Amino acid sequence: MKTIETGPRIDDLGISESTLAAIILKAKNFDAMVPESDPVESSNASDDREIDMLEDQPDNPARQVLEQSINGLSDEQKETLVALTWVGRGDYDVVEWEDAKAKASARKDSTTSYYLSGIPLLGDYLETGAAALGIPVTGAETEILTHDQNLDPVD
């Protein structure tokens, strides 16, 4: 099992650990998708070795679930996800957390769900960013996976 060193804990992350863990799990589910390999697919999925189930296509249900979950969050929670992604990706350091949040708040390029779902390894970046801020979400992920819980917990 992968362990991540946690940094100094941020007291008010702006999103609950269970909500963050649910988003991370959905992002990792979507990250498992691969680019479409056969745009001229046959009419029978078995002829294509059932590969379509793992291909990232416009009507991909994993992307839709991820984006719907992000769209259901408050603006502050969405900004936290963007800032966590940037910290996890190494764009910002932990000591620059407030700067990352401010920049995420000012970002107006596209919808947050579309922006985040377009980042490869989003789930890993969110998990790494949370750990860097002292928010270990692996326990919440495990609880969600081992208990038949709703993946959309309400804060």
SULNOR-V538132 format. One record per residue. RES is the residue in three letters. SS is DSSP state (~ for helix, > for strand, _ for the rest). Layout:
{{RES;SS} {RES;SS}}
This chain:
{{MET;_} {LYS;_} {THR;_} {ILE;_} {GLU;_} {THR;_} {GLY;_} {PRO;_} {ARG;_} {ILE;_} {ASP;_} {ASP;_} {LEU;_} {GLY;_} {ILE;_} {SER;_} {GLU;~} {SER;~} {THR;~} {LEU;~} {ALA;~} {ALA;~} {ILE;~} {ILE;~} {LEU;~} {LYS;~} {ALA;~} {LYS;~} {ASN;~} {PHE;~} {ASP;~} {ALA;_} {MET;_} {VAL;>} {PRO;>} {GLU;_} {SER;_} {ASP;_} {PRO;_} {VAL;_} {GLU;_} {SER;_} {SER;_} {ASN;_} {ALA;~} {SER;~} {ASP;~} {ASP;~} {ARG;_} {GLU;_} {ILE;~} {ASP;~} {MET;~} {LEU;~} {GLU;>} {ASP;>} {GLN;_} {PRO;_} {ASP;_} {ASN;_} {PRO;~} {ALA;~} {ARG;~} {GLN;~} {VAL;~} {LEU;~} {GLU;~} {GLN;~} {SER;~} {ILE;~} {ASN;~} {GLY;_} {LEU;_} {SER;_} {ASP;~} {GLU;~} {GLN;~} {LYS;~} {GLU;~} {THR;~} {LEU;~} {VAL;~} {ALA;~} {LEU;~} {THR;~} {TRP;~} {VAL;~} {GLY;~} {ARG;~} {GLY;_} {ASP;_} {TYR;_} {ASP;_} {VAL;~} {VAL;~} {GLU;~} {TRP;~} {GLU;~} {ASP;~} {ALA;~} {LYS;~} {ALA;~} {LYS;~} {ALA;~} {SER;~} {ALA;~} {ARG;_} {LYS;_} {ASP;_} {SER;_} {THR;_} {THR;~} {SER;~} {TYR;~} {TYR;~} {LEU;~} {SER;~} {GLY;_} {ILE;_} {PRO;_} {LEU;_} {LEU;~} {GLY;~} {ASP;~} {TYR;~} {LEU;~} {GLU;~} {THR;~} {GLY;~} {ALA;~} {ALA;~} {ALA;~} {LEU;_} {GLY;_} {ILE;_} {PRO;_} {VAL;_} {THR;~} {GLY;~} {ALA;~} {GLU;~} {THR;~} {GLU;~} {ILE;~} {LEU;~} {THR;~} {HIS;_} {ASP;_} {GLN;_} {ASN;_} {LEU;_} {ASP;_} {PRO;_} {VAL;_} {ASP;_}}
